[in-house]
């Protein structure tokens, strides 16, 4: 089933935000926005939901905390106990304060790496993957709004194009996708 996609290109992010507000107020549903840098405040305008990356960071941090605790308990208490600076090595709780920096660092390490890998996988931006942006200029100095006719059943292509021309676009492109 083919769908018509309209790409409206802007040369300023503030003009794009104002245009998106105008379109959304008229009932147009914006599919996506492409830009060379994050546009602060565009997500609530076009209706993008908040990500769950923070929840995943917490879970990755808990994993790091657990692995650090289990590892230090095994290495420093059970497997090869050492007398370092006269500290007792009878139980993990007696040495807990000396293990806090290692635990913190490992928690941060696991959270940061887990978030980065999750972000790359979720956005399909792993090294070597082809870019999915509609125009290469969106990585340099242009901003694009993507509208799909299937999401905007109340409007036809000519109505959407006329509304877009009122928002200060620089260029407009229409494509058929499968």
Phi, psi and omega in degrees: 000120182278150179227144177266131180242133178247127177249121177251123184258137179238159177250004179216138182290327179291324176294320177298315179298316179296320178295319179296319178299317181295317180295314182295324179294336177271000177097009179278136178262120180273126181284312184200163175230133178246133181209158180285347177212161180297134176260108183291127178097359181279331184302309179293334180292313184268357174087031177279131180286155177291142183283164177256021181296328177296321177295317179295322178299318178298316180294320176295323177296318176298322177298316178297318178299315180295313180296320179295316180296313180296316181297312181294322178298316181290310186290315189265341183248310187271309189282310186218073182292133180234148175268100181250111179066025179077011180282140180290148179236038182274326181211160180294322183295328178292332181254010187305316183297326179283344179267353184300313180299319179294318179298315179299311182297320180289326176297313179295319179301310181294320180294315182293313180292321178297318178295317181297315180294317178299316179299313181295319179292315183295321182268002180054047180240036177291155179302134179093350179278143180289148179288146180251018179280147186287336183215133181298339180290346178288350174265358184245289186211015181241158181233136185231136170255134178252125176241139177243137180294329180294331177277341183240069184292339181283348184236151170259176187298321182292323177295317179296318180296320179293322177293322179294322180296336178282349185263002177089035180286158177262323185208151178226143181220144181231131181225154173259129177239157179257000000 
